[in-house]
Amino acid sequence: MARPAASARRKSARRYHKKAQSPRLTDPATPTRSLREQVYDHLRAKMASGALQPGAFLDLNALAEQLGVSRTPLREALLNLESQGFVTVLPRRGFVINELTLEDIRSFYEIIGALEASALRTIGYTLGPEDFARMRALDLEMRDAVASRDFDRYYAANLAFHDTYLNRCDNTRLVALVRLLKQRLYDWPRRERMMQAWEAHSVVEHEEFLALLERGLIDAAADHLQHVHWSFTVQERYVRAYYFGDRMARDAESGE
């Protein structure tokens, strides 16, 4: 799925101000969470829904007034987003939401592939028939979602498929980083439509991966994760078409 056209991205870069009419957070609906956490969740939800797009400028004064909060929890939430790579601080101006570049995607794929493969090599021996049955059912769910062009359903099943083994990993920092990078790749900005060829290809890769697991070939399954499923080289033509449009995909295929 292609990124928004340049003109649309320019429009999205306008200041985020009171016209957005977002709910104010002065009376927290979830008192067990801090105001900073609620502001963070609010901004992430806006990113995931597409209400905030790459290149959008966030004015702290206007946004604080809109949400009914002080600048302190707002700044803390934005600094958290900055540490995760979602935004960049513009000194004495505010924050801007980051674009997702080709080099970002290349790096994320390499990191996710290495971490998921490492996790699988550690816990793969603990997986059994019930896990394999669950993964096969999720793979069928993904196949049906591709056929019906239901990206939300596909994405949820895809995450659950990988979480079947990630949830066994006791390295919580590894798992948290994998999930954060997946959010950067797929959950924001959410695409308007599926790229069925890529999603269908991923389902086939899952089936190959699962077949290796069922045969007890843990190292081979980990290699498949890292060097096929999460290989930027293997997936590059799909990446270029999905994130940057057909022109870059054609350029990649022609070697330009």
C-alpha positions in Angstrom: 0.0 0.0 0.0 1.5 3.3 -1.1 2.2 6.2 1.1 0.0 9.3 0.8 0.8 11.5 -2.1 3.2 14.4 -1.6 0.4 17.0 -1.7 -1.5 15.0 1.0 1.6 14.8 3.2 2.1 18.6 2.9 -1.5 19.1 4.0 -1.0 16.8 6.9 2.0 18.9 8.0 -0.2 21.8 9.1 -0.3 22.6 12.8 -2.3 20.3 15.0 -4.6 22.7 16.9 -8.0 23.0 18.4 -10.0 22.3 15.3 -9.2 18.6 15.7 -11.8 18.6 18.6 -10.2 15.7 20.5 -11.6 14.8 23.9 -10.1 16.7 26.8 -8.2 14.7 29.4 -8.7 16.9 32.5 -11.2 14.4 33.9 -9.4 11.1 33.4 -11.6 8.1 32.5 -9.0 5.7 33.7 -7.7 7.1 37.0 -5.3 4.2 37.5 -3.1 5.6 34.6 -1.1 8.8 35.0 -2.0 11.8 33.0 1.2 11.4 31.0 0.2 7.8 30.1 -3.2 9.0 29.0 -1.8 11.7 26.8 0.7 9.2 25.3 -2.2 6.7 24.6 -4.2 9.5 23.1 -1.5 10.6 20.7 -0.7 7.0 19.7 -4.3 6.4 19.0 -4.4 9.5 16.8 -1.3 8.2 14.9 -2.8 4.7 14.4 -6.1 6.1 13.1 -4.3 8.4 10.7 -5.5 11.6 12.3 -1.9 12.5 12.9 0.3 11.9 9.8 4.1 11.9 9.2 5.3 15.5 8.9 2.6 16.9 11.2 3.8 19.6 13.5 2.7 19.5 17.2 2.4 22.9 18.9 2.6 22.2 22.6 0.6 25.2 23.7 -2.3 24.6 21.3 -2.3 20.8 22.0 -2.2 21.3 25.8 -5.1 23.7 25.6 -7.0 21.3 23.3 -6.6 18.4 25.7 -7.1 20.4 28.9 -3.8 19.5 30.4 -0.6 21.3 31.4 2.5 21.3 29.2 4.3 19.0 31.7 2.5 15.7 31.1 2.2 16.5 27.4 6.0 17.1 27.1 6.7 13.9 29.0 4.4 11.9 26.7 6.1 13.5 23.6 9.6 12.8 25.0 8.5 9.2 25.4 7.4 9.1 21.8 10.7 10.7 20.8 12.6 7.9 22.6 10.6 5.4 20.6 11.4 7.1 17.3 7.9 8.4 16.6 8.6 12.2 16.9 11.6 14.6 16.7 12.1 17.6 19.0 12.4 21.0 17.2 14.2 23.3 19.7 12.0 26.2 20.8 9.3 25.2 18.3 7.7 21.9 19.3 7.6 18.4 17.9 7.2 16.9 14.4 6.0 13.4 13.6 8.7 11.4 11.9 8.6 10.0 8.4 9.3 6.3 8.0 12.3 6.1 5.6 13.5 3.1 3.6 16.6 2.9 5.8 14.4 2.9 8.9 12.5 -0.1 7.5 15.7 -1.9 6.5 17.0 -1.5 10.1 13.7 -2.6 11.7 13.6 -5.7 9.6 17.1 -6.7 10.5 16.5 -6.1 14.2 13.1 -7.9 14.3 14.5 -10.8 12.4 17.5 -11.2 14.6 15.5 -10.9 17.9 12.7 -13.2 16.9 15.2 -15.8 15.7 17.1 -15.5 19.0 13.9 -15.9 21.0 12.8 -19.0 19.0 16.2 -20.7 19.4 15.8 -20.2 23.2 12.2 -21.4 23.6 11.4 -23.4 20.4 11.8 -26.7 22.2 8.9 -25.8 24.5 6.4 -25.5 21.7 4.1 -28.5 21.2 1.0 -29.7 19.3 -1.4 -27.2 20.9 0.9 -24.3 19.9 1.2 -25.7 16.3 -2.6 -26.1 16.1 -3.1 -22.5 17.3 -0.6 -21.2 14.8 -2.2 -23.1 11.9 -5.6 -21.8 12.9 -4.2 -18.2 12.9 -2.6 -18.8 9.5 -6.0 -19.9 8.1 -7.5 -16.7 9.7 -4.9 -14.6 7.9 -5.7 -16.4 4.6 -9.4 -15.7 5.0 -8.6 -12.0 5.9 -6.5 -11.6 2.8 -9.4 -12.9 0.6 -11.8 -10.5 2.2 -9.4 -7.6 2.2 -9.8 -7.1 5.9 -6.5 -5.7 7.1 -7.4 -5.2 10.7 -8.4 -8.9 11.0 -5.2 -10.0 9.2 -2.9 -7.8 11.3 -4.4 -9.1 14.6 -4.0 -12.7 13.5 -0.5 -12.0 12.3 0.6 -10.6 15.6 -1.0 -13.4 17.5 0.8 -16.0 15.2 4.2 -14.5 16.2 3.2 -14.0 19.8 2.6 -17.7 20.2 6.3 -18.2 20.6 7.3 -14.6 21.7 5.0 -15.0 24.7 7.2 -17.9 25.9 10.3 -15.7 25.9 11.3 -14.4 29.4 13.4 -11.6 27.9 10.8 -8.9 28.3 13.0 -6.2 26.8 13.5 -8.2 23.6 9.8 -8.8 23.2 8.9 -5.1 24.0 11.4 -3.9 21.4 10.0 -6.3 18.7 6.5 -5.1 19.4 7.5 -1.5 19.3 9.2 -1.8 16.0 6.2 -3.7 14.6 4.0 -0.7 15.6 6.4 1.6 13.8 6.2 -0.6 10.7 2.5 -1.5 10.5 0.4 0.2 13.0 1.2 3.8 12.1 0.2 5.3 9.9 -2.4 2.6 9.2 -2.7 2.0 5.5 -6.0 2.4 3.7 -6.0 -0.9 1.9 -4.2 -4.2 1.9 -1.4 -5.3 -0.5 -2.9 -8.7 -1.1 0.1 -10.1 -2.9 2.4 -9.4 0.0 0.0 -10.6 2.7 -0.7 -13.8 0.8 3.1 -14.3 0.4 3.5 -13.9 4.1 0.9 -16.6 4.8 2.9 -19.0 2.7 6.0 -18.1 4.6 4.2 -18.8 7.8 3.2 -22.3 6.6 6.8 -23.0 5.6 8.0 -21.8 9.1 5.3 -23.9 10.9 6.3 -27.0 8.9 9.8 -26.7 10.1 8.7 -26.2 13.7 6.4 -29.3 13.6 9.4 -31.4 12.4 11.4 -30.1 15.4 13.9 -28.2 13.2 14.2 -25.2 15.5 17.4 -23.8 14.0 16.1 -24.1 10.5 12.8 -22.4 11.6 14.8 -19.6 13.2 16.9 -19.2 10.0 13.6 -19.0 8.0 12.4 -16.2 10.3 15.6 -14.1 10.1 16.7 -14.8 6.5 13.3 -15.1 4.7 10.4 -13.8 6.6 12.2 -10.8 8.1 14.8 -10.4 5.3 14.7 -6.9 3.9 16.3 -8.3 0.7 13.6 -10.9 0.3 10.8 -8.5 1.1 12.2 -5.3 -0.5 10.0 -5.2 -3.6 6.9 -5.5 -1.4 8.2 -2.9 1.0 8.8 -0.4 -1.8 5.4 -0.9 -3.3 3.6 -0.8 0.1 5.3 2.2 1.6 6.6 4.2 -1.3 4.3 3.5 -4.3 4.6 1.8 -7.6 7.3 4.0 -9.0 9.9 2.9 -6.4 8.8 -0.7 -6.8 9.4 -0.5 -10.5 12.7 1.2 -9.9 13.8 -1.7 -7.6 12.8 -4.3 -10.1 14.6 -2.6 -12.9 17.8 -2.1 -10.8 17.7 1.7 -10.8 
